């Protein structure tokens, strides 16, 4: 998004949230303004960014940061007031405090001349720790999984590695919940081993990332399984629209 805004000469009203904290600023307001790459020159290593379920966000935070972004957009459109261009606004919900950091363009930043392969740039499919193992995980689509569940299920077990609050929102019928953290800590390994004894193990989460991690951890204990590509989000879109998306 940043690179597209730079190429089109459009401002980028930026906001981000994580747990109890948020950030907001305006990038690329004019030729002298900083852009996103001045704040974050390189992406984080693959696998280092937690999902919302793993990191969590307090529910009101998107509203707070979103209203700040909307305010900046109104000021840009109407040409009134002073925007956050050149200033990074930091919000701490636990302390109910705001503070600012100055942002300046980095004279050594690479010139953005075109859109690039962002999956490659962000290291998707790269050689981060554990990624070689992740690539070896077998997978199945949700439509194929539905066909299996509609047949004789005595020879399979479906494992849900999300967190309990997520299951309260949406669930695939017949799945057994064992959160990823219990698998990675080793506390649930024997339970999974018992569930999967003599059966084909299928594992799902929301999108497929945590289930792949779970299968990597299980494989180290000699337990093989198949990842459900797209997780319950794909199930909601391709199999059963009555299952809520979140």
N, C-alpha and C positions, 0 to 999 in steps of 0.2 A: 504494500500500500504506500509506504514511504517513497519508494523508488518511482512508482507511477505518478505520485503527486509532484515529485521533483521534475519528471519528464514533461508533465502537463502544465507545470507552473501553477499548481493549486495548493492552497494551504491544507495542512493535515492537523485537524483538532484531535489530539492524542489523549487517551486515558487508559490506565491499567489498574488492576486490582489484584491483591493477594492477601488472603487471610483477613487481617484487620487494617490493612494499609492500602492507600491508593495514590496515584500520581496523575497529573494532568499538565499539559502544556500545548502550545501551538507551534508546529513545525512548518518550515517553508512558507512563511507568510510573505516574504519577499526575497530578493536575491541575496540579501545580507543575513537572512535568518538561519539559525541552525536547523538541521533536519535529524531524523531518527538515528542516522548513522553517527552523528556527533555524540549522542548519548550512549548508544550501543554499537560500537564499531564492528563487533563480531557476534555471531549467535553463540549461545551457551553450548557446551558439549552435548551431543545426543544423549538422551535419557536422563539429563539432569533437571529438566523442567517437570515438576509434578503436575498431575492432572488436577482438576478442581476437586475431585473426590479425595485425592491424596493430600492436597495442600489446603483446600477448603477456603471459602470466602464467606464472611458474615453477610447475611442476606440483604441488609440495607445499603451496603457499600456500593453496589452498582448504581443505585439511585443517586447517591451523593455525588459520585464522580461523573455520572451521566448528566446531571443537572449543571455541573461546572462546565462540561464540554458544550452543552446546549447554550449556555450563557456566552461562551467564547464564540460560538458560531453566529449567534445573533449580533454580537459586536462587530465581527468581521463583515457580515452582510450589510449592516447599517452604517458601518464606518464610524462608530462612536466608541469612546472609552479607550482604555489601554489593554491590549491583549496579553496573554501569557507568553508571547514570543520572546525567547531569550531567558525565560524563567521557568523552572520546573517546580510546580506546586506539589508538595508532599503532605498527605493527610494521614493522621494516625487516629483511628476511631477509638482505640482504648484510652488514649490520653485526651481525645477530642481537641487535637491541636493541628495547626497548619504551620508549615515552614517552607521557605523557598531556597532553591539553588540556582545560581546563575548558569546559563548555558551559552556557549560561544561556538561558532563554526570552527572546526578543526582544519587548519590550512593544509594539512597533509592527508586529509581524507580522499579516497579515490573518487574520481569524477563518475557520476552516474550517467552513463550514455545509453543504456538499454536495459530492458528487463532480462533477468538471467534465470538459470535453473535453480530455483530456491530450495528445492529438496536436496540438491547436491550441496548448495552453499551451507545449508543448515545441518548437513551430515546425515540426512536420512539414508539408511542403508550403508553407512560408513562403518568404521572399525572401532566404535566405542566399545568399552568392556561389556561383554555379554551379547553384542549384536550378532556375532557369528553364530552363537547358539540360537538366537531368536530366529535367524534365517532358516535354521534347520527344523523349526517347529512345523509340524503338519497342520493344515488348516482345512476348514470346511465352511461353505456359505450357509446363510440362515435358511434359504429355501431347501437345500439338501438336508439340513438338520430337521426342518419341519417334516419332511418326508420320512425320516428315520423315526421321529417321535410319533408319527401317525401309524407306524407299523408295530412290530413286536419290540417292546422296550426292555425286555428281560435281559438283553445282552449289552445294555449300555447304561451309563450314568452321566448326567449332566450336572456339572459343578459351576456354581455362581460365585465368583471371587470378589464381588463388590462389597460395599459396606452395608450394614443393616438398614440405615435410613433410605438408601437407594432402592432396596428391595421393597420397602413400604410404598414407594412411588410406582414401581413397575417391576414385573417379574415374568419369567417364562415358566409356565406350568410344569411341575415335575422336577425343577432344578433344586439342588441342595446347596445351601449357602455355607461357604467357608471363606471368610475374607482373606485377601491376599496376605495381609500382615501376619496372620496365623500360619500360613504356609511358609513364608520367608523366614519366620522365626523358628520354624521346625516343630511348633507345638501341635500342628494339625496333620503332620505327615502320616502318622499311623492311621488316623481316621480316614484320610484319603485312600491310603493303601487298602484298608478294609472295604471301603465303598467300591473301589475299582477292581477288586479281586475277581478275576475271571470275566471282566466286562471291558468294553471299550469306553474310555474316559473322554468326554467332551468338556471343554472349559470355556466359559464366557464371562465377559464383564460388560462395561457400557459400550466401548468402542473396539476392544480387541487388544489394547496395550497391556493392561494388567493381567489379562488371561495368558498372554504370551510370557510375561514375567513368571507367572505361577507355574506354567509348564516347564520353564527353564529350571526353576527351583525344584520341581518334582522330579525332573529328569536326573538331577544329581543324586536323587535317592532311589533311582531305578524305576520310577513310575512314569510310564509313557502316556501321552494323551494327544488330543487334537484341539486346536484353537478354533473358536467360532469367529470367523472374520466379520468385523463390523459390530459384534456384540448385540446387546439388546436394542441399541439404537437402530441397527439395520433390521432387526426383527420387527420393530414397530413400523418401519417404512415398507418392508417388502413382504412381511408375512401377516402380521396382525395389527392394523392401524388403531385398534381399540386400546392397545398397550400405550400408555402415556410416554411421550418423549420429555427429557429433562436436560 
